[in-house]
């Protein structure tokens, strides 16, 4: 999952991107490059990747065993241990010398960013993502296999949702059962559980609440987590507790066709915004354009949301290895809503859905 060759590719990208060094603190950028899922603490852990010269990792002495037990140990890195009375930021600055531009991990804490500004006052700070995005967007076969595994795992949870979903239960009760099922499916963490019933289904980022689910109501279930290897799942299915309202059934069929159309549009060379348009145009043509209030999708990998984004205005062309969600939705405020979401990977000649549970409305 975290090949030794990746560090050299990142160093080359750093040089080509006009940066003198990358400074990667705990978070997805550090894990992507090194495989080390370091704890975000007030004590600095930082992988320093200079454009030329040997990379090294600043590690608090008490965290060295964890770093050595991680995939980062395979990289031949120096783990530069620092003690409680040391200033690790000053050590990084001294070892780098004079630099003009440095890339900071996109999720770096502000306190670390500001300390690096103090010790490297002449260096322009930019996001590390400016050079890492091209690598992270193009998933390797191993990464695609990990996402496929995550898709199978979350599919197994959706197959169990009808066990949990019934009138008289609260969203929170159903969500608790789903969270346990996510962990039982092989996920290391539960990242989110949305159980949105009745009018709550018209809120795309509803969580769970103490609302009691009633007969005849649609319920949007959007769930995801992270596997032990760091790769994420994310899938949405819409259910109905008994027969839904007639207007809901009508627009759900529009939504299903729109999601199919967007998935069918995936192939190399197609602009990200064209995939969004494939779903949006169909929904708008059916009279529900104002009810589709978010982008069609987002990239996925070691983060649930990463590039590329499937949205109007993104003219970036699809390439093999791009992995992203396709999740159009229709939301009628105060009444109900629906969403269908699959993870799709761009292949050499089309797209592959990584989720396989039925997309028809599930009536329980």
VOFI-123932 format. One record per residue (C-alpha): residue in three letters; z negated, x, y negated. Coordinates in Angstrom, 3 decimals. Example, Ala and Ser with C-alpha at 12.3 -4.5 7.8 and 13.67 -1.06 7.14 Angstrom:
BEGIN
@type: ala | up: -7.800 | east: 12.300 | north: 4.500 .
@type: ser | up: -7.140 | east: 13.670 | north: 1.060 .
END
This chain:
BEGIN
@type: unk | up: 0.000 | east: 0.000 | north: 0.000 .
@type: unk | up: -0.740 | east: 2.875 | north: -2.375 .
@type: unk | up: 1.722 | east: 5.661 | north: -1.485 .
@type: unk | up: 1.086 | east: 9.248 | north: -2.536 .
@type: unk | up: 4.543 | east: 9.317 | north: -4.143 .
@type: unk | up: 3.509 | east: 6.689 | north: -6.686 .
@type: unk | up: 1.498 | east: 9.138 | north: -8.794 .
@type: unk | up: 4.513 | east: 11.419 | north: -9.221 .
@type: unk | up: 6.679 | east: 8.409 | north: -10.157 .
@type: unk | up: 4.109 | east: 7.385 | north: -12.766 .
@type: unk | up: 3.968 | east: 10.907 | north: -14.195 .
@type: unk | up: 7.753 | east: 10.967 | north: -14.469 .
@type: unk | up: 7.756 | east: 7.546 | north: -16.169 .
@type: unk | up: 5.089 | east: 8.779 | north: -18.590 .
@type: unk | up: 7.290 | east: 11.674 | north: -19.677 .
@type: unk | up: 10.417 | east: 9.520 | north: -19.915 .
@type: unk | up: 8.490 | east: 6.972 | north: -21.965 .
@type: unk | up: 7.658 | east: 9.558 | north: -24.607 .
@type: unk | up: 3.931 | east: 9.636 | north: -23.841 .
@type: unk | up: 1.837 | east: 12.751 | north: -23.495 .
@type: unk | up: -0.611 | east: 11.131 | north: -21.070 .
@type: unk | up: -1.816 | east: 7.927 | north: -19.473 .
@type: unk | up: -5.531 | east: 7.130 | north: -19.533 .
@type: unk | up: -6.319 | east: 4.580 | north: -16.829 .
@type: unk | up: -9.790 | east: 3.084 | north: -16.613 .
@type: unk | up: -11.000 | east: 0.569 | north: -13.968 .
@type: unk | up: -8.690 | east: -2.378 | north: -13.583 .
@type: unk | up: -5.291 | east: -3.211 | north: -12.131 .
@type: unk | up: -3.428 | east: -0.247 | north: -13.665 .
@type: unk | up: -5.843 | east: 2.256 | north: -12.122 .
@type: unk | up: -5.739 | east: 0.497 | north: -8.772 .
@type: unk | up: -1.939 | east: 0.314 | north: -8.791 .
@type: unk | up: -1.543 | east: 4.040 | north: -9.416 .
@type: unk | up: -4.375 | east: 5.406 | north: -7.289 .
@type: unk | up: -5.575 | east: 2.673 | north: -4.953 .
@type: unk | up: -9.110 | east: 3.063 | north: -6.332 .
@type: unk | up: -10.690 | east: -0.307 | north: -7.115 .
@type: unk | up: -13.338 | east: 1.224 | north: -9.359 .
@type: unk | up: -16.225 | east: -0.757 | north: -10.753 .
@type: unk | up: -15.890 | east: -1.458 | north: -14.492 .
@type: unk | up: -19.054 | east: 0.111 | north: -15.865 .
@type: unk | up: -20.286 | east: 1.547 | north: -19.149 .
@type: unk | up: -19.974 | east: 4.984 | north: -17.526 .
@type: unk | up: -16.403 | east: 6.216 | north: -17.867 .
@type: unk | up: -14.112 | east: 6.405 | north: -14.872 .
@type: unk | up: -10.639 | east: 7.464 | north: -16.010 .
@type: unk | up: -7.531 | east: 8.686 | north: -14.250 .
@type: unk | up: -5.779 | east: 11.083 | north: -16.613 .
@type: unk | up: -2.049 | east: 11.443 | north: -15.942 .
@type: unk | up: -0.499 | east: 14.009 | north: -18.313 .
@type: unk | up: 3.257 | east: 14.039 | north: -18.774 .
@type: unk | up: 3.141 | east: 17.572 | north: -17.414 .
@type: unk | up: 0.376 | east: 19.350 | north: -15.614 .
@type: unk | up: -2.090 | east: 18.222 | north: -12.987 .
@type: unk | up: -3.579 | east: 14.719 | north: -13.094 .
@type: unk | up: -7.334 | east: 14.423 | north: -12.647 .
@type: unk | up: -9.930 | east: 11.687 | north: -12.510 .
@type: unk | up: -13.100 | east: 11.670 | north: -14.567 .
@type: unk | up: -15.799 | east: 10.079 | north: -12.421 .
@type: unk | up: -19.538 | east: 9.600 | north: -13.021 .
@type: unk | up: -21.296 | east: 11.811 | north: -10.500 .
@type: unk | up: -22.984 | east: 8.856 | north: -8.821 .
@type: unk | up: -19.560 | east: 7.208 | north: -8.302 .
@type: unk | up: -17.884 | east: 10.235 | north: -6.697 .
@type: unk | up: -18.572 | east: 9.071 | north: -3.109 .
@type: unk | up: -16.839 | east: 5.759 | north: -3.815 .
@type: unk | up: -13.835 | east: 7.517 | north: -5.336 .
@type: unk | up: -13.608 | east: 9.894 | north: -2.394 .
@type: unk | up: -13.732 | east: 6.970 | north: 0.041 .
@type: unk | up: -10.840 | east: 5.214 | north: -1.711 .
@type: unk | up: -7.078 | east: 5.732 | north: -1.238 .
@type: unk | up: -7.210 | east: 7.993 | north: -4.316 .
@type: unk | up: -8.612 | east: 10.723 | north: -2.071 .
@type: unk | up: -5.167 | east: 11.041 | north: -0.466 .
@type: unk | up: -3.563 | east: 12.035 | north: -3.769 .
@type: unk | up: -5.002 | east: 15.540 | north: -3.905 .
@type: unk | up: -6.625 | east: 14.752 | north: -7.238 .
@type: unk | up: -9.454 | east: 16.665 | north: -8.773 .
@type: unk | up: -12.442 | east: 14.362 | north: -9.123 .
@type: unk | up: -14.053 | east: 15.760 | north: -12.261 .
@type: unk | up: -17.670 | east: 14.643 | north: -11.942 .
@type: unk | up: -19.710 | east: 14.219 | north: -15.089 .
@type: unk | up: -23.464 | east: 13.958 | north: -15.564 .
@type: unk | up: -25.560 | east: 11.611 | north: -17.654 .
@type: unk | up: -25.884 | east: 14.076 | north: -20.531 .
@type: unk | up: -22.145 | east: 14.851 | north: -20.680 .
@type: unk | up: -19.600 | east: 13.256 | north: -23.009 .
@type: unk | up: -16.706 | east: 12.438 | north: -20.649 .
@type: unk | up: -14.437 | east: 11.363 | north: -23.514 .
@type: unk | up: -14.799 | east: 14.761 | north: -25.139 .
@type: unk | up: -14.078 | east: 16.423 | north: -21.800 .
@type: unk | up: -10.835 | east: 14.438 | north: -21.449 .
@type: unk | up: -9.811 | east: 15.331 | north: -25.008 .
@type: unk | up: -10.543 | east: 19.026 | north: -24.480 .
@type: unk | up: -8.561 | east: 19.143 | north: -21.247 .
@type: unk | up: -5.585 | east: 17.317 | north: -22.743 .
@type: unk | up: -5.419 | east: 19.421 | north: -25.885 .
@type: unk | up: -3.213 | east: 18.260 | north: -28.727 .
@type: unk | up: -1.401 | east: 15.015 | north: -27.882 .
@type: unk | up: 0.669 | east: 12.712 | north: -30.069 .
@type: unk | up: 0.919 | east: 9.517 | north: -27.969 .
@type: unk | up: -1.283 | east: 8.274 | north: -25.142 .
@type: unk | up: -1.001 | east: 5.156 | north: -23.017 .
@type: unk | up: -4.234 | east: 3.237 | north: -22.456 .
@type: unk | up: -4.756 | east: 0.959 | north: -19.471 .
@type: unk | up: -3.795 | east: -2.556 | north: -20.520 .
@type: unk | up: -7.225 | east: -3.898 | north: -19.514 .
@type: unk | up: -9.256 | east: -1.020 | north: -20.967 .
@type: unk | up: -12.523 | east: -2.095 | north: -22.563 .
@type: unk | up: -12.527 | east: -1.916 | north: -26.355 .
@type: unk | up: -15.504 | east: 0.451 | north: -26.309 .
@type: unk | up: -13.494 | east: 2.971 | north: -24.281 .
@type: unk | up: -10.406 | east: 2.576 | north: -26.442 .
@type: unk | up: -12.429 | east: 3.208 | north: -29.578 .
@type: unk | up: -14.145 | east: 6.242 | north: -28.086 .
@type: unk | up: -10.759 | east: 7.708 | north: -27.153 .
@type: unk | up: -9.637 | east: 7.095 | north: -30.728 .
@type: unk | up: -12.627 | east: 9.097 | north: -31.944 .
@type: unk | up: -11.973 | east: 12.105 | north: -29.699 .
@type: unk | up: -8.156 | east: 11.961 | north: -30.041 .
@type: unk | up: -7.859 | east: 11.019 | north: -33.745 .
@type: unk | up: -4.281 | east: 12.239 | north: -34.123 .
@type: unk | up: -2.933 | east: 10.419 | north: -31.072 .
@type: unk | up: -1.110 | east: 7.108 | north: -31.309 .
@type: unk | up: -2.464 | east: 4.667 | north: -28.742 .
@type: unk | up: -0.012 | east: 2.416 | north: -26.877 .
@type: unk | up: -0.317 | east: 0.254 | north: -23.778 .
@type: unk | up: 0.125 | east: 1.986 | north: -20.440 .
@type: unk | up: 2.096 | east: -1.088 | north: -19.433 .
@type: unk | up: 4.952 | east: 0.171 | north: -21.582 .
@type: unk | up: 5.703 | east: 2.690 | north: -18.837 .
@type: unk | up: 4.056 | east: 1.062 | north: -15.804 .
@type: unk | up: 5.772 | east: -2.337 | north: -16.104 .
@type: unk | up: 9.077 | east: -1.081 | north: -14.708 .
@type: unk | up: 7.309 | east: 0.237 | north: -11.610 .
@type: unk | up: 4.914 | east: -2.659 | north: -11.123 .
@type: unk | up: 7.619 | east: -5.333 | north: -11.413 .
@type: unk | up: 9.712 | east: -3.865 | north: -8.594 .
@type: unk | up: 7.670 | east: -4.502 | north: -5.482 .
@type: unk | up: 8.161 | east: -2.150 | north: -2.557 .
@type: unk | up: 8.725 | east: -3.540 | north: 0.959 .
@type: unk | up: 5.041 | east: -2.870 | north: 1.672 .
@type: unk | up: 4.003 | east: -4.811 | north: -1.426 .
@type: unk | up: 6.278 | east: -7.711 | north: -0.494 .
@type: unk | up: 4.745 | east: -7.698 | north: 2.985 .
@type: unk | up: 1.279 | east: -7.876 | north: 1.402 .
@type: unk | up: 2.322 | east: -10.806 | north: -0.783 .
@type: unk | up: 3.851 | east: -12.499 | north: 2.269 .
@type: unk | up: 0.521 | east: -12.077 | north: 4.066 .
@type: unk | up: -1.286 | east: -13.546 | north: 1.057 .
@type: unk | up: 1.141 | east: -16.473 | north: 1.075 .
@type: unk | up: 0.451 | east: -17.204 | north: 4.728 .
@type: unk | up: -3.287 | east: -17.048 | north: 4.106 .
@type: unk | up: -3.251 | east: -19.494 | north: 1.196 .
@type: unk | up: -0.858 | east: -21.777 | north: 3.080 .
@type: unk | up: -3.470 | east: -22.047 | north: 5.822 .
@type: unk | up: -5.942 | east: -23.284 | north: 3.206 .
@type: unk | up: -3.554 | east: -25.929 | north: 1.863 .
@type: unk | up: -3.120 | east: -27.203 | north: 5.420 .
@type: unk | up: -6.858 | east: -27.844 | north: 5.460 .
@type: unk | up: -7.074 | east: -29.600 | north: 2.087 .
@type: unk | up: -6.595 | east: -33.085 | north: 3.631 .
@type: unk | up: -9.845 | east: -32.445 | north: 5.571 .
@type: unk | up: -11.733 | east: -32.111 | north: 2.303 .
@type: unk | up: -9.982 | east: -34.591 | north: 0.040 .
@type: unk | up: -11.096 | east: -38.222 | north: 0.080 .
@type: unk | up: -12.207 | east: -40.973 | north: -2.263 .
@type: unk | up: -15.871 | east: -40.845 | north: -3.213 .
@type: unk | up: -16.155 | east: -37.060 | north: -3.256 .
@type: unk | up: -16.327 | east: -35.095 | north: -6.489 .
@type: unk | up: -13.823 | east: -32.450 | north: -7.495 .
@type: unk | up: -16.632 | east: -29.907 | north: -7.307 .
@type: unk | up: -17.496 | east: -30.821 | north: -3.726 .
@type: unk | up: -13.869 | east: -30.518 | north: -2.662 .
@type: unk | up: -13.531 | east: -27.248 | north: -4.562 .
@type: unk | up: -16.567 | east: -25.780 | north: -2.825 .
@type: unk | up: -15.018 | east: -26.502 | north: 0.593 .
@type: unk | up: -11.695 | east: -25.012 | north: -0.505 .
@type: unk | up: -13.390 | east: -21.838 | north: -1.786 .
@type: unk | up: -15.090 | east: -21.351 | north: 1.584 .
@type: unk | up: -11.750 | east: -21.890 | north: 3.317 .
@type: unk | up: -10.058 | east: -19.273 | north: 1.101 .
@type: unk | up: -12.575 | east: -16.656 | north: 2.214 .
@type: unk | up: -12.315 | east: -17.794 | north: 5.839 .
@type: unk | up: -8.525 | east: -17.348 | north: 5.662 .
@type: unk | up: -8.876 | east: -13.585 | north: 5.145 .
@type: unk | up: -9.092 | east: -13.321 | north: 1.364 .
@type: unk | up: -11.615 | east: -10.859 | north: -0.058 .
@type: unk | up: -12.204 | east: -12.915 | north: -3.202 .
@type: unk | up: -11.651 | east: -16.412 | north: -4.537 .
@type: unk | up: -9.901 | east: -16.024 | north: -7.879 .
@type: unk | up: -9.614 | east: -19.699 | north: -8.830 .
@type: unk | up: -9.836 | east: -23.226 | north: -7.458 .
@type: unk | up: -8.366 | east: -26.110 | north: -9.436 .
@type: unk | up: -9.041 | east: -29.611 | north: -8.124 .
@type: unk | up: -7.686 | east: -31.953 | north: -10.791 .
@type: unk | up: -7.878 | east: -35.670 | north: -10.025 .
@type: unk | up: -6.547 | east: -38.686 | north: -11.882 .
@type: unk | up: -6.333 | east: -37.983 | north: -15.638 .
@type: unk | up: -7.608 | east: -34.427 | north: -15.062 .
@type: unk | up: -4.323 | east: -33.727 | north: -13.248 .
@type: unk | up: -2.624 | east: -33.869 | north: -16.658 .
@type: unk | up: -4.510 | east: -30.687 | north: -17.671 .
@type: unk | up: -2.679 | east: -27.723 | north: -16.067 .
@type: unk | up: -5.686 | east: -25.377 | north: -16.246 .
@type: unk | up: -8.395 | east: -27.849 | north: -15.341 .
@type: unk | up: -11.046 | east: -26.288 | north: -13.103 .
@type: unk | up: -13.358 | east: -28.591 | north: -11.145 .
@type: unk | up: -15.805 | east: -31.160 | north: -12.448 .
@type: unk | up: -18.294 | east: -33.725 | north: -11.250 .
@type: unk | up: -15.686 | east: -36.465 | north: -11.561 .
@type: unk | up: -15.560 | east: -38.696 | north: -8.483 .
@type: unk | up: -12.110 | east: -38.919 | north: -6.922 .
@type: unk | up: -10.900 | east: -42.515 | north: -6.599 .
@type: unk | up: -8.477 | east: -44.191 | north: -4.211 .
@type: unk | up: -4.863 | east: -44.210 | north: -5.370 .
@type: unk | up: -5.249 | east: -41.081 | north: -7.510 .
@type: unk | up: -3.031 | east: -37.996 | north: -7.535 .
@type: unk | up: -4.890 | east: -34.679 | north: -7.163 .
@type: unk | up: -3.425 | east: -31.304 | north: -8.148 .
@type: unk | up: -4.825 | east: -28.426 | north: -6.063 .
@type: unk | up: -3.995 | east: -24.946 | north: -7.396 .
@type: unk | up: -5.711 | east: -22.138 | north: -5.492 .
@type: unk | up: -5.559 | east: -18.379 | north: -5.109 .
@type: unk | up: -7.442 | east: -15.239 | north: -4.241 .
@type: unk | up: -7.067 | east: -11.558 | north: -3.540 .
@type: unk | up: -6.703 | east: -9.905 | north: -0.160 .
@type: unk | up: -8.665 | east: -6.778 | north: 0.756 .
@type: unk | up: -5.543 | east: -4.712 | north: -0.005 .
@type: unk | up: -5.614 | east: -5.969 | north: -3.597 .
@type: unk | up: -2.609 | east: -8.308 | north: -3.506 .
@type: unk | up: -2.908 | east: -11.901 | north: -4.669 .
@type: unk | up: -2.058 | east: -15.413 | north: -3.573 .
@type: unk | up: -1.319 | east: -18.421 | north: -5.772 .
@type: unk | up: -0.007 | east: -21.790 | north: -4.617 .
@type: unk | up: -0.159 | east: -25.361 | north: -5.890 .
@type: unk | up: 0.365 | east: -28.587 | north: -4.011 .
@type: unk | up: -0.154 | east: -32.132 | north: -5.232 .
@type: unk | up: -1.887 | east: -34.729 | north: -3.079 .
@type: unk | up: -2.589 | east: -38.425 | north: -3.404 .
@type: unk | up: -5.682 | east: -40.162 | north: -2.051 .
@type: unk | up: -3.909 | east: -43.240 | north: -0.737 .
@type: unk | up: -0.732 | east: -44.671 | north: -2.238 .
@type: unk | up: -0.138 | east: -43.375 | north: -5.786 .
@type: unk | up: 1.098 | east: -45.388 | north: -8.790 .
@type: unk | up: 4.820 | east: -46.168 | north: -8.660 .
@type: unk | up: 5.570 | east: -44.208 | north: -11.854 .
@type: unk | up: 3.878 | east: -41.154 | north: -10.378 .
@type: unk | up: 5.932 | east: -41.301 | north: -7.180 .
@type: unk | up: 9.094 | east: -41.534 | north: -9.272 .
@type: unk | up: 8.448 | east: -38.465 | north: -11.402 .
@type: unk | up: 7.064 | east: -36.496 | north: -8.476 .
@type: unk | up: 10.505 | east: -36.698 | north: -6.884 .
@type: unk | up: 12.022 | east: -35.368 | north: -10.132 .
@type: unk | up: 9.523 | east: -32.485 | north: -10.030 .
@type: unk | up: 10.294 | east: -31.658 | north: -6.405 .
@type: unk | up: 14.013 | east: -31.452 | north: -7.136 .
@type: unk | up: 13.351 | east: -29.303 | north: -10.212 .
@type: unk | up: 11.225 | east: -26.843 | north: -8.226 .
@type: unk | up: 13.918 | east: -26.636 | north: -5.551 .
@type: unk | up: 16.563 | east: -26.002 | north: -8.211 .
@type: unk | up: 14.599 | east: -23.170 | north: -9.792 .
@type: unk | up: 13.974 | east: -21.509 | north: -6.429 .
@type: unk | up: 17.664 | east: -21.844 | north: -5.537 .
@type: unk | up: 18.625 | east: -20.148 | north: -8.837 .
@type: unk | up: 16.887 | east: -16.884 | north: -7.898 .
@type: unk | up: 19.215 | east: -13.968 | north: -7.196 .
@type: unk | up: 19.824 | east: -10.475 | north: -8.608 .
@type: unk | up: 21.325 | east: -10.431 | north: -12.087 .
@type: unk | up: 20.126 | east: -13.883 | north: -13.107 .
@type: unk | up: 18.037 | east: -13.916 | north: -16.280 .
@type: unk | up: 14.404 | east: -14.930 | north: -15.944 .
@type: unk | up: 14.966 | east: -17.623 | north: -18.567 .
@type: unk | up: 17.794 | east: -19.106 | north: -16.469 .
@type: unk | up: 15.340 | east: -19.840 | north: -13.660 .
@type: unk | up: 13.090 | east: -21.579 | north: -16.163 .
@type: unk | up: 16.073 | east: -23.558 | north: -17.423 .
@type: unk | up: 17.058 | east: -24.644 | north: -13.913 .
@type: unk | up: 13.769 | east: -26.526 | north: -13.611 .
@type: unk | up: 13.366 | east: -27.532 | north: -17.258 .
@type: unk | up: 16.840 | east: -28.990 | north: -17.707 .
@type: unk | up: 16.443 | east: -31.267 | north: -14.726 .
@type: unk | up: 13.010 | east: -32.459 | north: -15.843 .
@type: unk | up: 14.224 | east: -33.001 | north: -19.410 .
@type: unk | up: 17.289 | east: -34.862 | north: -18.147 .
@type: unk | up: 15.014 | east: -37.298 | north: -16.371 .
@type: unk | up: 13.121 | east: -37.969 | north: -19.598 .
@type: unk | up: 10.032 | east: -35.840 | north: -18.947 .
@type: unk | up: 10.872 | east: -32.761 | north: -21.025 .
@type: unk | up: 7.881 | east: -33.183 | north: -23.335 .
@type: unk | up: 5.587 | east: -33.418 | north: -20.291 .
@type: unk | up: 6.521 | east: -29.947 | north: -18.975 .
@type: unk | up: 4.291 | east: -27.925 | north: -21.278 .
@type: unk | up: 4.180 | east: -24.419 | north: -19.793 .
@type: unk | up: 6.515 | east: -21.693 | north: -18.533 .
@type: unk | up: 8.025 | east: -22.036 | north: -15.077 .
@type: unk | up: 6.330 | east: -18.945 | north: -13.665 .
@type: unk | up: 4.647 | east: -15.568 | north: -13.836 .
@type: unk | up: 4.875 | east: -12.351 | north: -11.880 .
@type: unk | up: 2.296 | east: -11.633 | north: -9.212 .
@type: unk | up: 1.051 | east: -8.539 | north: -7.398 .
@type: unk | up: -2.337 | east: -6.894 | north: -7.783 .
@type: unk | up: -2.833 | east: -9.340 | north: -10.649 .
@type: unk | up: -2.284 | east: -13.071 | north: -10.362 .
@type: unk | up: -0.464 | east: -13.029 | north: -13.699 .
@type: unk | up: 1.753 | east: -10.051 | north: -14.480 .
@type: unk | up: 5.360 | east: -9.416 | north: -15.430 .
@type: unk | up: 8.018 | east: -10.735 | north: -15.188 .
@type: unk | up: 7.413 | east: -14.073 | north: -16.888 .
@type: unk | up: 9.798 | east: -16.920 | north: -16.076 .
@type: unk | up: 10.104 | east: -18.409 | north: -19.532 .
@type: unk | up: 12.675 | east: -19.264 | north: -22.189 .
@type: unk | up: 13.474 | east: -16.209 | north: -24.268 .
@type: unk | up: 13.060 | east: -13.714 | north: -21.433 .
@type: unk | up: 16.575 | east: -12.435 | north: -20.850 .
@type: unk | up: 15.492 | east: -9.745 | north: -18.381 .
@type: unk | up: 17.716 | east: -9.792 | north: -15.303 .
@type: unk | up: 16.272 | east: -10.383 | north: -11.860 .
@type: unk | up: 16.188 | east: -7.410 | north: -9.513 .
@type: unk | up: 15.345 | east: -7.154 | north: -5.821 .
@type: unk | up: 11.588 | east: -6.813 | north: -5.482 .
@type: unk | up: 10.651 | east: -9.012 | north: -8.428 .
@type: unk | up: 7.893 | east: -11.365 | north: -7.215 .
@type: unk | up: 6.802 | east: -14.388 | north: -9.239 .
@type: unk | up: 5.691 | east: -18.002 | north: -9.139 .
@type: unk | up: 7.988 | east: -20.993 | north: -9.546 .
@type: unk | up: 5.687 | east: -23.811 | north: -10.676 .
@type: unk | up: 7.150 | east: -26.528 | north: -12.866 .
@type: unk | up: 4.859 | east: -29.421 | north: -13.725 .
@type: unk | up: 4.899 | east: -32.868 | north: -15.288 .
@type: unk | up: 1.762 | east: -34.008 | north: -17.113 .
@type: unk | up: 1.212 | east: -37.491 | north: -18.569 .
@type: unk | up: -1.853 | east: -37.166 | north: -20.754 .
@type: unk | up: -4.659 | east: -39.592 | north: -19.968 .
@type: unk | up: -2.987 | east: -40.788 | north: -16.755 .
@type: unk | up: -2.062 | east: -38.159 | north: -14.162 .
@type: unk | up: 0.139 | east: -35.130 | north: -13.492 .
@type: unk | up: 1.741 | east: -33.002 | north: -10.802 .
@type: unk | up: 2.728 | east: -29.406 | north: -10.108 .
@type: unk | up: 4.452 | east: -27.636 | north: -7.204 .
@type: unk | up: 4.126 | east: -23.860 | north: -6.945 .
@type: unk | up: 5.536 | east: -21.261 | north: -4.587 .
@type: unk | up: 5.619 | east: -17.493 | north: -4.837 .
@type: unk | up: 9.216 | east: -16.271 | north: -4.651 .
@type: unk | up: 10.562 | east: -12.743 | north: -4.252 .
@type: unk | up: 14.061 | east: -11.759 | north: -5.349 .
@type: unk | up: 16.010 | east: -10.278 | north: -2.436 .
@type: unk | up: 19.341 | east: -8.448 | north: -2.308 .
@type: unk | up: 21.262 | east: -11.721 | north: -2.183 .
@type: unk | up: 18.943 | east: -14.519 | north: -3.293 .
@type: unk | up: 15.292 | east: -15.463 | north: -3.202 .
@type: unk | up: 12.657 | east: -15.825 | north: -0.500 .
@type: unk | up: 9.819 | east: -18.307 | north: -0.793 .
@type: unk | up: 6.558 | east: -16.812 | north: 0.418 .
@type: unk | up: 4.861 | east: -20.206 | north: 0.810 .
@type: unk | up: 5.882 | east: -22.564 | north: 3.577 .
@type: unk | up: 3.688 | east: -25.669 | north: 3.345 .
@type: unk | up: 5.585 | east: -28.944 | north: 2.698 .
@type: unk | up: 6.479 | east: -29.684 | north: -0.912 .
@type: unk | up: 6.706 | east: -33.429 | north: -0.470 .
@type: unk | up: 3.790 | east: -35.421 | north: -1.835 .
@type: unk | up: 0.942 | east: -35.317 | north: 0.679 .
@type: unk | up: -0.809 | east: -38.663 | north: 0.991 .
@type: unk | up: -4.279 | east: -38.435 | north: 2.531 .
END
